[in-house]
Amino acid sequence: MKEKQDMSEKMNHEELVELLQEGKIGYLRFVMEGENEQDYLEWCRTHGTDPSDESAEFYIEQTDIEQMDRQEMDDEDYGIWN
């Protein structure tokens, strides 16, 4: 039986969101420990910026908007919005 979670394991999204909202971690750690780490690093390269709390926050805002747009389009395709 494992008593402590292996530190190399990724935290789940809900845990990361909670830590971010409580101010226990910054945006950079939030992204780097989440499932979007590789996407974020690629985004930094394509935008000519270094990984930082500021760029991670901007990345999250941009990707959240894109995900919401996709979700709305998916909903429209299924005729949920009449």
Secondary structure as UniProt FT lines:
FT   TURN            7..8
FT   HELIX           13..21
FT   TURN            22..23
FT   HELIX           27..32
FT   TURN            35..36
FT   HELIX           37..47
FT   HELIX           53..77
FT   TURN            78..79
//
